[in-house]
C-alpha cells in the first residue's frame, strides 16, 4: 500500500485545524471545526487505500488491480454522519442565538459551583495553615483572618443565591425545558423575564 505524503499532510492539517476550532466557545466555530475535521478524516481514510485501481467487479478484473471498496463506503457513511452533525449544530447555534443573542457556549453552572467551592475550600485551608504557623499572632492578624474567612463564606453564599435563582422556573414545562422564544417573554406580562429581555 502506497500513501501519498501530500494527502496525508493535508488530512493531518485539516484534522488539527478542526480539533482546534472545536475547542473554542462559539457554536459556529465548533460547527466549522466539525466539518473541517470530518473532511480531514475522510481524506485520511481515502488516502489510506493507496493508488487508484480498477473498479471492483466480480469477473474479468485481476484481484491485484482492484481498489478496495471498503474505505470508500466508510467515507460515504462518514459524509452522511457529518451532514447530520452539521444540521444539529446549526439548529443549536440558531436556537442559542435566538434566546441569548449570541452563539457562545457558557459555562455549566454546576461545574462553576464545584470549581468555586474547591477554590474557596483550598483558600480556607491555606489561611488556616498560615494562621496556625504564626506563633505571635496579634489582634490585627486575627481580624485579617476572620475578614478573609467571612469574605470566602460570602462568595459561597452569593453563588448559592445565584444557583437558587437559576433553578427558579416559570412553571410552564414547555418553556422551562425547551426554552421559549424571546417574543414570548416580551408579550407575557406575568413573567418578569420580559422586563430584563
N, C-alpha and C positions, 0 to 999 in steps of 0.2 A: 504494500500500500504506500503510495506516494502522496504526501500532503503538500500543498502549496504554502510556502512561507508567508507570502503576502496575504493570502486569505486568512491564515492563522493569526497573523499580526492584526489584521483588520477586525477579526472576531474578538480578539482579546481587548482591543481598544474599545470596541462597541460595548462589550460586557462591563469593562471598567467604568466607562462614562455612564452607562445605565445604572450601575450599582451606586455610583456617587450621587446621581440625581435622585435615586430612590431613598437616600438617607437625608434628604432635605425636608423642610416642613410644608411648603406649598403643594397642594394636591396636583396642580398642573405639572409641576416638575417631577413629582412621583409618577404621574401618568407618562410623561415623556421618557423617564428612566425605564419604566416597564416595557415600553415599546422598543426603545433602543436596545435594552438587554435581551429582549426576545429575538430581535433581529440578529444580534450578535451570536446568540446560542444557535439559532437556525443556521447561520453561516458556518459556525463551528461544526455542527452535525453534518452539513452538506460537504464541507471541505474534507471531513474525515473519510469520505467514501473513496477518495483517490481520484484518478483521472477518469474522464468520461469514457464510456464504452458503448456497446451495442444495447439495444432495448432487450429487456429480459423476457424474451418469447420462449415458448415451450420447445419448439422444434426449429432446426436449421441454423442455430447460432452456437458456436463453441462456448463452453462454460467459462473459459479463461477470458473471453472478451465481454462478458455481461456485466453491466453495472448493477450493484446491489440496490434493490428497490426499498429495503427497509429504512435506511436513513431518510429517503425522500418521503416515505409515509409518515415517519416521525416528525419531520419538518412541517408537513402539511397539517398534522394534528396540532403541533405547537402554534402554527399560524392561527388556527381556529380558537385555541385557548387564549392566545394573546389578544385576539379580537374581542372575546368575551370579557377579559380583564379590562381592556380599554373602555368598553361600554360601561362596565361597572364603575370604574374610577371616574369617568366623565359624569355619570349620574351623581356620584358622591361629591365631586367638585362643584357641580351646578347647585346641588341642594345646600351645600355648605355656604356657597356664595349668596344664595337666596336668603338664608337665615341670618348669617353673620356679616355679610358684606365683604368677606374675604374667604379665600380657599385654604388658608393656613391651618394645619392640624395643631390643635392646642394640647397642652399637657393634660394628662388624665388627673383629675382632682385627687383621686385616691392615691396615686403614685406620688403626687406632690405632697400630700399629707404625711405619707410614710417617710419620705425623704426629710421633710421638715422636722418630724418627731425624732428621727435618728440624729439629725444635726443638733437639735436642742438638747437631747439627752447626752450627746457627746460633749457639747459645750458645758453642760452642768457637771459632768464628770471631771473635765479639765479644771473648772472653777473649784470644785471640791478638793481636788489634789493640790492646787495652788494654795488654797486656804489652809489645808492641813499641813502643808510643807513649811509654811511660815511659822517660826517659833514666837517671835514677838509681834503679835497682832495688835494693832491699835484700833481705836474706835472707828476711824475713817476706813480702815481695811474691812472691818465687819460691815460697815454701811455700804461700801462699794460692792462687797459680795452679795449682800441682801438686795441691793438695787439691780444688780445684774441677774440675780435669781428671779426677781419679780418681772424683769423685762422679758426673760425667756418664757416664764409662765404666761405672760400677756400675749406673746406671739402664738403660743399653743391655743389659748382661749380665742384669739381672733381667728385662727384657722378653723377651729371647731365651729365658730359662728358662721364663717363662710360656707362650711360644709352643710350646716343646717339650712342656710338659705338656698343652697344648691339643690337640696332634697325637697324643697317646698314645691309641690306640684300643683298645677291649677285645677285638677280634678277631672279634666277631660282626657280619658285614656288615649284616644287617638292622637291628640296634640302632644301629650306628655311623652309618648313613646316614639312617634314618628316625627313630631315637630310640626307646628302649624306654619302657615305662610305668614310673612310679616304683615301682610294686609289684614289678616285675621286679628292680630294683636292691636292694630290701629283702630279697627272697627268695633272691637269688644270693649264696652265701657266698664264691665265688671272686672277686667283684668288690668292690673296696674303695670304690666309689662309694656302696654301700648304707649304709656306716657314716656317711658325711657327710650323706646324704639322709635 
